[in-house]
Every structure is written in structure tokens, then in C-alpha cells.
């Protein structure tokens, strides 16, 4: 395995922009099974609770906590709209019987706090 990718690099790989519209990103790919599995594969040691670790890593970038680089403001707005819904992580964790993200994210994003 080569150099590990960061959570932010992996998430940005799954963000799609409509042609000519850089202000409204489609962030649904971050919450896909493919993104989750790629994230797990790039960890140096496999997390004991990969689903919870992935959720925690993504939300840390949303908030800009734990010395994490935050998403761009337009990315953050779209991601917050997605994770504040109930069952935001259902697509990523559909093969597991996990209840992660069932109630939605209630925290403030990095740019919301500014």
C-alpha cells in the first residue's frame, strides 16, 4: 500500500459538481458504500468500529475540529444539509445493522461558527 490518503482527500474525490456550477456540489457520493470502503482500505490499521470511525472523521472535517482541515464553505453547506437528515449514512452502512446517523447531525459546521 502506498501513501495513505486523508479523509478529506477521499471525501473530495466523491464530491461532484454540475458542469458550470461550482456553488452547488453533489455530496451524496461521500455517503456511498464505495467511499466508505475506500476510506477503510486507506487506514493504516483497520478501525475496530469502522462505521463509527468514518462518521466521526467526516463530522470532524465538517466542524474543523481535532486539527482537521474543514471542507470549503459550499461543500460544508451541502454536506450539512445531507447529514442533518435522518439516516444520512444509510447508503454507506446498508450491509451492516448499524444505527449510526439515524437521528441526524446537530452540530455546527466550521463556517457556520465564524
N, C-alpha and C positions, 0 to 999 in steps of 0.2 A: 504494500500500500504506500502510495506517495504521500506528499504533504497533505495533511488534513484540511478540509475546507471548514470555514467557520459557519455557524448557524446563519448569520446574516447573508453570506455568500450563497448558501443553499437556498434560502428563502427568496432572495432576489432572482435566482435562476427560474423560480416558479411564478414570478410576477409577470403578467403580460400586459402590454399597453396596446390599445387600439391604434391603428395607423393614424398618425397626426394628432393623437390626443394623449399628451403626457400627463394630464391632470387627473385622469380617471383610470387608475390601474385596476386590472382584474387580479385580485389576490387569492382567488379560490384555489389556485394551484398549491399554495402554501399548506392548505388543509387537506391535501390529497394523500393517498396511501403512498404514492411514488416519492413525494417529498419527505414524508416521514421515514420511509425505508432508506432513502439516500442519506438522510441525517444520521440514522442509526449506524449505517455502514461506515461513516466517516469518523465516528467516535474512536478514540484511541483504545478505550476499554468499554465494552458494552455496558450501558447503564443497567442497574438492577431493575429499575422501573422505567423502561424506555418511553412509554406514553406520557407519564407524568414529567419526565425529564425534558421531553420535546416541548410540551406545553409550557413548562417553566422557562425554557430557553427562549421561546418565541415571545412570551409575555415580558421577559426581561428586556428584550430589544424594543418592544413597544414602549415600555416605561423608561428605557435608558438607564436601568439600574444594574448593579453588580458590575460596574465598569464596562457595560456593553454599549456599543455604538448604536444609537437609535436609528430607526427607519427614517427615510425622508418624510416630510410632512404629508405629502399627498398619499404616500404608501401607508403611513400610520393611520390617516383618516379612513382609508378603505379597509385596512385590517381591523381597526376598532369597530367599524360597522359590522364586520363579519363576526368577530369574536364576542360581541355583546349579544348575539343571538343565542338562544338555547341550542345546545347540540352542535356547537361550532366545529368541534373536532370529530364528528361522527364519521365523515368520509375517510379520515386518516386512520381511525381505530376500528373500523367496521368489522374486522376479523376477530377482534377481542371483545370481551364482555366488560368493557371499562365504562365508567361513568364520568370520565374527565371532560370538563367543559359543558356539562349538561345544563348548568344554570346560567352560563354566560359570564363574561368578564366584566367586572365592575370598576376596575382601576382606571386611573387617568393615564393618558398617553404622555410621552415626553413633551410634545409640542403643545398639548392642552395645558400643561402645568406652567408653561412660560408666560 
